[in-house]
Amino acid sequence: MKTDNKTVEEICAEATGLYGEKRYAEAVELWKSAGENADALYMLGICHNYNLGVDEADEKKRGELASGYFIKAAELGHADAQCFAGLCFLHGIGVEKDEKTAVDWFKRSAEQNCTQAMNNLGMLCDGGVGVNDPEKKDAEAFAWFEKSAALGDPTGQLYAGVGYYEGCGVKRDYEKAAEYFALAAQKGLTEAMFRLGECYDDGDGVERNAIEAFKYYKLAAQSNHAKAQCYVGYCYENGEGVARNMAEALKWYEASAGNDYFQAYCNLGCCYEDGRGVKRDMKTAIEMYEKGAELGSTQAIYNLGNVYAFGKGVKVNNELAVEYYRAAAESGLAEAQYNLAQHLHNGRGIERDDEAAAYWFLQAAKRGDSDAQFKIASFYMDGIGVEEDPQKAVEWFGKSARQGDSDAQYALGMCYDEGMGVERDVDEARDWYERSAAQGNAAAKKALKKLK
């Protein structure tokens, strides 16, 4: 076929050149003259979709035209157009929303090795769309991401890495996760840089290396990754992988907060509360905690509980403290669960309720809080808020004692000394008394003298 003595291929090549020069309107006219050419139709879809060189102010109408061009090109076998056709049906752009048709187009595109279509299918499977067996959705999602990754797509590499890291859809393998994160990071994917930093920070799949962790956190932070910016601030504040520098820490916390990352506000609040790198200012600290809390920072919510429980820059208000502690406790923060339990047990800011106190002490104890483990052990021993159970008491005293709590060590010693909840064992009692006494526990020292 020829148009003005030019072949369709020549017309498309000329239009592509004009497009590269940002002479979009001229490119559009040339592509329109190319007839039913898949490449031309696809590019007309692109121009209408992104409003480049087209004379159509109505966004809905442009969407209808764009989807029409994409579908025509897709039907002619154009892989990228098939992917865009899928997106049109997925989001209802110019056509009725239809997830099944979207999946069909993505699959046809993926069969032609379009990695974006593979990634889209992975995302959809992850949400349970386009899968025959809901129980296999994670495995199907991972399979699409790994296919994309194998073709060198950084997004596929990132999500294949996430699958291996979290053991989602595949057996957990930190080494493979780190390998995929590294591949995607090399291609400039910011999230992959951050994830690789976490691997080095925690020693997951790679040898733990604070310097490498900081390097990748900062690379991601420089690309405006909000969480990475907060982590960079933390590294500077604590000298992890880089020399301690509070000015730099504050700069990165502020950058992260500017991107509405909740933990950055919490960290800034701590800096103002303690006067780290800035003049101590509880008013500003509270403002930072409040902003962090609004954005969902459990730690900031807990810190506000402490503000009102201990009267930090404000009058003591135990009722308000309980509200904040409860909110943070329900989000799973052990410290908040312990403090809420204390308020319930002592009737501070709320009516005394030992059953509720026992519940929250137990939740905190299960999360490894040694103080809570000691308290719930005491409750079981004395039947406070729970049915008396010396054996459970010994179990929780033991957990706390092994974490080094001197009171728990003394109490566990007493259990062995007197045979409460456990068979009497003087040698075991002596061992725990000695551990407690070594930390200065007066009662343990006195108990040791009696044993001798």
C-alpha positions in Angstrom: 0.0 0.0 0.0 1.2 3.5 -0.8 0.0 7.0 0.3 1.4 9.9 -1.7 4.0 7.6 -3.1 5.0 6.6 0.4 4.6 3.1 1.8 2.8 2.7 5.1 6.1 1.7 6.7 7.7 5.0 5.5 4.7 7.0 6.8 4.9 5.3 10.2 8.7 5.9 10.3 8.2 9.6 9.5 5.4 9.9 12.1 7.6 8.3 14.7 10.3 10.8 14.0 7.9 13.7 14.4 6.6 12.1 17.6 10.2 12.0 18.9 10.5 15.7 18.1 7.3 16.3 20.1 5.5 17.5 16.9 2.5 15.4 18.0 -0.2 16.9 15.8 1.8 16.3 12.6 2.5 12.7 13.7 -1.2 12.1 14.4 -2.2 13.2 10.9 0.4 10.9 9.4 -0.6 7.9 11.5 -4.3 8.6 10.5 -3.2 8.3 6.8 -1.6 4.9 7.4 -4.9 3.0 7.4 -5.4 -0.3 9.3 -1.8 -0.5 10.3 -1.4 -2.0 13.8 1.6 0.2 14.8 -0.2 3.4 13.6 -3.4 2.5 15.3 -1.6 1.8 18.5 0.2 5.1 18.4 -3.1 6.9 17.7 -4.4 5.2 20.8 -1.4 6.5 22.8 -1.8 10.1 21.5 -5.5 10.1 22.4 -4.9 8.5 25.7 -2.3 11.0 26.8 -3.8 14.0 24.9 -0.8 14.5 22.6 -1.5 16.4 19.4 -5.2 15.6 19.2 -8.0 18.1 18.8 -10.4 16.7 21.4 -11.0 18.6 24.7 -13.5 16.1 26.1 -11.6 13.5 28.2 -14.4 11.0 27.9 -14.5 11.3 24.2 -10.7 10.9 24.0 -11.0 7.8 26.1 -13.5 6.3 23.7 -11.3 7.1 20.7 -8.1 5.8 22.5 -9.8 2.5 23.4 -11.1 2.1 19.9 -7.7 2.5 18.4 -6.1 0.1 21.0 -8.8 -2.5 20.4 -8.4 -2.3 16.6 -4.6 -2.6 16.9 -5.0 -5.4 19.5 -7.2 -7.4 17.1 -4.5 -7.1 14.5 -2.1 -8.8 17.0 -0.2 -5.8 18.4 1.1 -7.0 21.8 1.4 -3.5 23.5 -2.0 -2.5 22.1 -3.5 -5.7 23.6 -2.0 -4.7 27.0 -3.6 -1.2 26.7 -6.9 -2.7 25.6 -6.8 -4.8 28.7 -6.2 -1.6 30.8 -9.2 0.1 29.1 -11.5 -2.8 30.0 -10.0 -3.0 33.5 -10.6 0.6 34.3 -13.6 1.3 32.1 -11.8 3.8 29.8 -13.9 4.4 26.8 -15.6 1.0 27.2 -17.7 -0.7 29.9 -15.6 -2.0 32.7 -15.1 -5.7 32.2 -12.4 -7.6 34.2 -12.8 -10.8 32.3 -12.2 -9.2 28.9 -9.3 -7.3 30.5 -7.7 -10.5 31.6 -8.2 -12.1 28.2 -6.4 -9.2 26.5 -3.6 -9.3 29.1 -3.1 -13.0 28.5 -3.0 -12.5 24.7 -0.4 -9.8 25.2 1.6 -11.9 27.7 1.7 -14.7 25.2 3.7 -12.3 23.0 6.1 -11.7 25.9 4.7 -8.3 26.9 6.1 -8.0 30.4 3.7 -5.2 31.4 0.8 -7.5 30.6 2.5 -10.2 32.8 2.8 -7.8 35.6 -0.8 -6.7 35.3 -1.9 -10.3 35.4 0.3 -10.8 38.5 -1.4 -7.8 40.2 -4.9 -9.0 39.3 -4.2 -12.6 40.5 -2.9 -11.1 43.7 -6.3 -9.5 44.2 -8.1 -12.7 43.3 -9.1 -11.5 39.8 -8.8 -13.9 36.8 -8.0 -17.0 38.9 -10.0 -20.2 38.8 -8.9 -21.4 42.3 -8.8 -18.6 44.9 -6.5 -20.8 47.1 -3.9 -20.7 44.2 -4.0 -17.0 43.5 -0.7 -16.2 45.2 1.0 -19.0 43.2 -0.5 -17.7 40.0 0.5 -14.1 40.7 4.0 -15.2 41.5 4.3 -17.2 38.3 3.4 -14.2 36.2 5.9 -12.0 38.0 8.6 -14.6 37.6 7.9 -14.9 33.9 8.3 -11.1 33.6 11.4 -11.1 35.8 13.0 -13.8 33.6 12.6 -11.4 30.6 14.5 -8.7 32.5 11.5 -6.6 33.5 12.4 -4.6 36.7 8.9 -4.6 38.0 8.6 -8.3 37.6 12.0 -8.7 39.3 10.8 -6.6 42.2 7.6 -8.5 42.8 9.2 -11.9 42.2 11.7 -10.8 44.9 8.8 -9.8 47.2 7.3 -13.2 46.6 10.5 -15.0 47.6 11.0 -12.6 50.6 7.5 -13.1 52.0 7.1 -16.7 50.9 3.9 -15.6 49.0 3.1 -18.0 46.2 6.5 -19.7 46.5 8.7 -21.1 49.3 10.5 -18.3 51.1 14.0 -17.8 49.9 15.8 -14.7 51.1 18.8 -15.2 48.8 16.7 -15.3 45.7 14.7 -12.3 46.9 17.9 -10.3 47.4 19.1 -11.4 43.9 15.9 -10.1 42.3 16.0 -6.9 44.3 19.5 -6.3 43.2 18.6 -6.8 39.6 15.7 -4.4 39.8 17.8 -1.9 41.8 20.5 -1.9 39.1 17.8 -0.8 36.6 16.8 2.1 38.8 13.7 0.8 40.5 13.4 2.8 43.7 11.4 0.3 45.7 13.9 -2.4 44.9 16.7 -0.2 46.2 14.8 0.2 49.4 14.1 -3.5 49.7 17.7 -4.4 49.0 18.7 -2.0 51.8 16.4 -3.9 54.2 18.0 -7.2 53.2 21.5 -5.8 54.1 20.1 -4.2 57.2 18.6 -7.4 58.5 21.0 -9.9 56.9 18.3 -11.5 54.8 19.8 -13.4 51.9 23.0 -11.4 52.1 25.6 -10.9 54.8 24.5 -8.2 57.2 26.2 -4.9 56.2 25.1 -1.6 57.7 27.1 0.4 55.2 25.5 -1.3 52.2 22.1 -1.0 53.8 22.6 2.8 54.2 23.9 3.0 50.6 20.7 1.6 49.2 18.4 3.4 51.6 20.0 6.7 50.5 19.8 5.8 46.8 16.0 5.2 47.2 15.7 8.3 49.4 17.3 10.5 46.8 14.6 9.3 44.4 12.0 10.6 46.9 11.1 7.2 48.5 9.4 8.4 51.7 10.1 5.4 53.9 13.7 5.3 52.7 14.1 8.9 53.6 13.0 8.1 57.2 15.4 5.2 57.3 18.2 7.4 56.1 17.3 9.8 58.9 17.4 7.0 61.4 20.8 5.9 60.2 22.2 9.4 60.6 20.7 9.7 64.0 22.1 6.4 65.3 25.3 6.2 63.3 24.3 3.0 61.5 26.3 2.6 58.3 27.3 6.2 58.4 28.8 8.7 60.8 26.2 10.1 63.3 24.9 13.5 62.1 21.8 14.9 63.7 21.6 17.8 61.2 21.4 15.2 58.3 19.0 13.1 60.4 16.6 16.0 60.8 16.9 16.9 57.1 15.8 13.4 56.0 13.1 13.1 58.6 11.6 16.4 57.4 11.9 15.2 53.8 10.0 12.0 54.7 7.4 13.9 56.7 6.9 16.2 53.7 6.0 13.0 51.8 3.5 12.2 54.6 5.3 9.2 55.9 3.8 8.7 59.4 6.9 7.4 61.2 9.0 10.4 60.2 6.6 12.6 62.1 6.9 10.3 65.1 10.7 10.4 64.9 10.7 14.2 64.6 8.5 14.3 67.7 11.0 12.3 69.6 13.8 14.6 68.6 11.9 17.7 69.8 10.8 15.9 73.0 14.4 14.9 73.9 16.2 17.9 72.4 18.2 15.8 69.9 19.6 18.0 67.2 17.1 20.7 68.1 16.1 22.8 71.1 13.7 20.8 73.3 10.2 21.8 72.5 7.3 19.7 73.8 4.7 21.8 71.9 6.3 21.0 68.6 6.9 17.4 69.7 3.1 17.0 70.4 2.3 18.6 67.0 4.6 16.0 65.3 3.1 13.1 67.3 -0.5 14.3 66.4 0.4 14.5 62.7 2.0 11.1 62.8 -1.0 9.7 64.6 -3.4 11.1 62.0 -1.4 9.3 59.3 -1.6 6.0 61.3 1.6 5.8 63.3 1.0 3.4 66.2 4.1 4.6 67.9 3.0 8.3 67.7 -0.4 7.3 69.1 1.4 5.6 72.0 3.7 8.5 72.5 0.7 10.8 72.9 -0.6 8.4 75.5 2.6 9.0 77.4 2.3 12.7 76.9 -1.0 12.8 78.8 -0.2 10.0 81.3 3.0 11.7 82.5 2.0 15.4 81.8 4.7 16.1 79.3 4.1 19.7 78.3 0.4 19.4 79.2 -1.7 18.7 82.3 -2.0 15.0 83.2 -5.1 13.6 81.6 -5.4 9.9 82.3 -8.7 9.6 80.5 -7.1 10.8 77.3 -4.0 8.7 77.9 -6.2 5.6 78.1 -7.8 6.5 74.8 -4.4 6.7 73.1 -3.1 3.6 74.8 -6.2 1.7 73.8 -5.8 2.8 70.1 -2.2 1.8 70.0 -2.8 -1.5 72.0 -5.5 -2.5 69.5 -2.9 -2.0 66.8 -0.7 -4.6 68.5 2.0 -2.4 70.2 3.1 -4.3 73.3 4.2 -1.2 75.3 0.7 0.3 74.8 -1.0 -2.9 75.8 1.1 -3.0 79.0 0.4 0.6 79.9 -3.3 0.2 79.1 -3.4 -2.9 81.4 -1.7 -0.8 84.2 -4.3 1.9 83.9 -7.1 -0.7 84.0 -5.6 -2.5 87.0 -5.0 0.7 88.9 -8.2 2.5 87.8 -6.4 5.5 86.4 -8.5 7.3 83.8 -10.9 4.4 83.7 -12.9 2.2 86.0 -10.8 -0.6 87.5 -11.2 -3.8 85.6 -8.8 -6.6 86.4 -10.2 -9.0 83.8 -9.5 -6.5 81.1 -6.1 -5.7 82.6 -5.3 -9.4 82.6 -6.3 -9.6 79.0 -4.0 -6.8 77.9 -1.1 -7.9 80.1 -1.4 -11.3 78.4 -1.4 -9.7 74.9 1.7 -7.8 75.7 3.3 -10.8 77.3 2.7 -12.9 74.2 4.6 -10.2 72.2 7.6 -10.7 74.4 7.3 -7.8 76.8 9.1 -8.9 79.9 7.3 -6.5 82.3 4.0 -7.8 81.0 5.1 -11.4 81.4 5.9 -10.7 85.0 2.6 -9.1 85.6 0.5 -11.8 84.0 2.5 -14.4 86.0 1.6 -12.5 89.2 -2.1 -12.4 88.1 -2.1 -16.2 87.6 -0.3 -16.8 90.8 -2.8 -14.7 92.8 -5.9 -15.2 90.7 -6.3 -11.6 89.8 -8.6 -11.2 86.8 -8.0 -14.8 85.8 -8.5 -18.2 87.4 -5.6 -18.9 89.8 -3.1 -21.2 88.0 0.4 -21.5 89.6 1.7 -23.6 86.7 0.9 -20.8 84.2 2.4 -18.4 86.6 5.7 -20.3 86.6 5.6 -20.4 82.8 5.3 -16.7 82.5 7.8 -15.9 85.4 10.2 -18.1 83.5 9.8 -16.2 80.2 10.3 -12.9 81.9 13.2 -14.2 84.0 15.1 -15.5 81.0 14.9 -12.0 79.6 16.7 -10.8 82.6 13.9 -9.3 84.7 15.3 -9.4 88.3 11.8 -9.4 89.9 10.8 -12.3 87.8 14.0 -14.2 88.6 13.3 -13.7 92.3 9.7 -14.8 91.9 10.7 -17.9 89.9 13.3 -18.7 92.6 10.5 -18.5 95.2 8.3 -20.9 93.1 11.1 -23.5 93.1 12.0 -22.8 96.7 8.4 -23.3 97.9 7.2 -25.7 95.2 4.5 -23.4 93.9 3.4 -24.5 90.4 6.5 -26.6 90.0 8.2 -29.4 91.9 10.4 -28.0 94.7 14.1 -27.7 93.6 16.4 -25.9 96.0 19.3 -25.9 93.4 17.1 -24.3 90.8 15.8 -21.8 93.4 19.3 -20.9 94.3 20.3 -20.4 90.7 17.4 -17.9 90.1 18.0 -16.1 93.4 21.6 -15.6 92.5 20.8 -14.2 89.1 18.3 -11.8 90.7 20.7 -10.9 93.5 23.5 -10.1 91.0 21.3 -7.4 89.7 20.9 -5.9 93.2 17.5 -7.4 94.1 17.4 -7.1 97.9 14.7 -9.7 98.4 16.7 -12.2 96.4 19.8 -11.5 98.5 17.8 -12.1 101.6 16.3 -15.3 100.2 19.8 -16.6 99.5 20.9 -16.1 103.1 17.9 -18.2 104.2 18.8 -21.0 101.8 22.3 -21.2 103.3 
